[in-house]
Structures are given as structure tokens and as C-alpha cells.
Amino acid sequence: MSTAPDTAPAAAVAPDPKSGGDAQQKLPLFALLALATAVFITSLTETLPAGLLPAMSQDLRVSESATGQTVTVYAIGTALTAIPLTAATAGWRRKKLLLTSMGGFALANTVTAVSSVYELTMVARFVAGVAAGVAWALLAGYARRLAPAHLTGKAIAIAMAGIPVALSLGVPAGTFLGDWLGWRVAFLSMTALTVVLLVWIFAAVPDYPGQGRGERPKLLPTLRIPGVSPVLFVTLVFVLAHTILYAYIATYLDDLGLGGSTGLILLVFGAASLASIWIVGAQINRRLRGLTVGGALLVAVAALILAVLSDSTALVYVATVLWGLGWGGVPTLLQTAVGDAGGDSADAAQAMLVTLWNVAMAAGGIVGGILLDVIGSESFPWTVLLLLLPVIAVVLYARQAGFPARRPVEPAEESPAPAA
């Protein structure tokens, strides 16, 4: 999940010397696809353990709740280091920073794949989280700087496409690969893909200068802007609810007797999430508040079905579809809501949202582990349902600032200038 974006204005950056004037009016698709692959690797590294938890637990000789903390420590690495590292590396050349962050993923995933020591695995996952914080701080801004002004929205959309692809295809594919060849092969495959990406970035992605000190976001005053705090609260609690179940989904399904179907169920969840992202993208300008309420309600209904009707395999799949439909568009909705509410301080608001997002992910891994040990996995759906009640209440309350029915339209994005 992203943190404060690279905010250096595109206009201040010299054009790629290899490109002519006409080329500047077109999207550099090959470079943008490299960024999308970086987003894919970042997202998949974060969530891959969810589908491999039982096998990882057995090999590392720790409980499944302890293995679930591999998701927690990743999120902690991002939450603790994203903002300070972004500030510390603000002056770095962008390509150098991107290559460094992706190299961190190659190292961390390789160590995770070969380690048989739980403590070493946790260190590797923390390093992966640190690399994620640096990468997310960079990727959206990098995509914006690659494109001409009237195509920046499309450029960012292409780069961020790595998120739903990781969710809908990457995690299920990693789970299937882990079941077939072992979970270590799944992580080694991530390393191999990252090595290919490093060559791709080196060859195809233009370089840009870093940021100046005056462009760094001011965080604390942003909290006083109307609408920002409600969005941050919803982010914290909604992500916490989702993570409690998602981080332990393999264990939960195993307890239901559906452990062999984990990959298929994750594929169904991912496909529903893709549909959700498409719906949200088409309707967000006119129905931001309604879509957010609807997403929370769908996840709540899914949790209720899992809580009381999980003995039916068919209804587990129904709940999975509702969960994916409710959750898939949530990152887009919350990032858009906090950006709109933040106004001129949108970058600072975004930084806080993503920090809280990762705090919630870390807390979800911890809370889920405690619930698993003390009560059992059957407590997960009830906990999700309980947490979503205040989420829905706050979204309904924040109708004036935070979650308005209609969001302000950006003329530059809605009516881009024609290409020369």
C-alpha cells in the first residue's frame, strides 16, 4: 500500500532527451508497465503468506498464529520507516531509488525462501516492508512524471493496475504453486521476477531528479482539515477488520475443512475484487459515499454468512464473492476521499492514510493471532462484523466532509487537452 507520493511537479522535470516532441504526447507504455510490475511485486510480497500459512508454519516449526505475524512485521516495517525514509531519500535520483527498493525485495524474498529459522524469516519480512515503504512513496509520482500533463491520470492508473492483478491472479497463483512445488518456490519465483524487473527498469525507465525540501508534506496541520479525520478512522478500522480474516484465510478455511480449496477461493475473491475495482472506477465521481457504505455493507454481510452459515460450502463461496465485491474498490475509495478532503494538503493526508493502513495491517495480524490462539478461527467473522458497525456509522455521519455523495470534478482530468 502506498505512502506519501513523490510530489515533484512534472513541469519542473526536463523531458526525456531520447524523446521527441510528438513522443511527449503519448504514454510511454513499456516504462509504465515496468512500474505496474513493481506495484505487482510489492502487493504480492505483502499478501502471499496468506495463502501459504499452514505450509510455512510446518517448515518454520512455529504455530500458524506466529507465522501470521510475517504479514504483521511486513506492515510494521512499512509503517515505521516509510515517512522517515522517504524524507531521507528525497534528494536521490528516482531511478536509483526505484532500483534500490526493488533490490530490497529480491533480497528479502530470497532470504524468506531459503530460511528455516523463524527469526531470520521475520527479519527478511521486515526488510521487505521497508522496501515497500520506499517503493510506494515513489511509484505514483514516477508514473505521473513519465506522462504528458493531460495523460497523468491514465499513467497512474496503468501503474497501479499491479494491485488488482496481484490480488486476483498473483495470490491464487502463488498458492497453487506453493501447493504444487512448495511455498519456498513461490517466494523464489518472486525473486526471479524481481531480477527480470531490475533489468527492465534499468533499460526502459527514464531517470528523474529527486525532490526539494520545501516539497515534503506537513502532517500534523492536515488532521485539522474537515473530513480528513473521518477518512483516516474508516481506513484504520476497515483495514483492521479485513486483515484479521485475510491474513489467516488459509487457516480459517482449513478449520472449515476447505484447506484444499484455498487457492480457488482466493481466485474467486480476486475476481470479485477486480469487478469491484471496475465498478468503483466507473461510479466514484458521482457515488463516492454510496459506494463506501455499500462496500462496508457487503463485507459485513459476507462476515455474517461466514459466522452463521459456514457449514455450507456453497455459501462460503457466496460470502467470498460478496467480500471481494465489497473490499476490492476500498483502497481507491479511501485514497480518493482523503485526497479530496485534504485539498492542498492531499499529499500529507495520503501519507497519514497509508501509515495508518499499515498500522491496521500489523494490528490485524496481531489481533488475529490472539483470537486464533484464545478463541479459534470461528471468531474471525464475528470480529469483522463488529468492527464494520462503526465504519458504516462514520461514513454516514461524514456526509459534508470526508464522504460526500458526489466528489468535486477535476476539469483537467475529466476533459484532457487533445494530443498535438
Secondary structure by P-SEA (a helix, b strand, c coil): ccccccccccccccccccccaaaaaccaaaaaaaaaaaaaaaaaaaccccccaaaaaaaaccccccccaaaaaaaaaaaacaaaaaaaaccccaaaaaaaaaaaaaaaaaaaaacccaaaaaaaaaaaaaaaaaaaacaaaaaaaacccccaaaaaaaaaaaaaaaaacaaaaaaaaaaaccaaaaaaaaaaaaaaaaaaaaccbbbbbbbcccccccccccccccaaaaaaaaaaaaaaaaaacccaaaaaaaaaccccaaaaaaaaaaaaaaaaaaaaaacccccaaaaaaaaaaaaaaaaaaaacccccaaaaaaaaaaaaaaccaaaaaaaaaaaaaaccaaaaaaaaaaaaaaaaaaaaaaaaaaaaacccccaaaaaaaaaaaaaaaaaaaacccccccccccccccccccccc
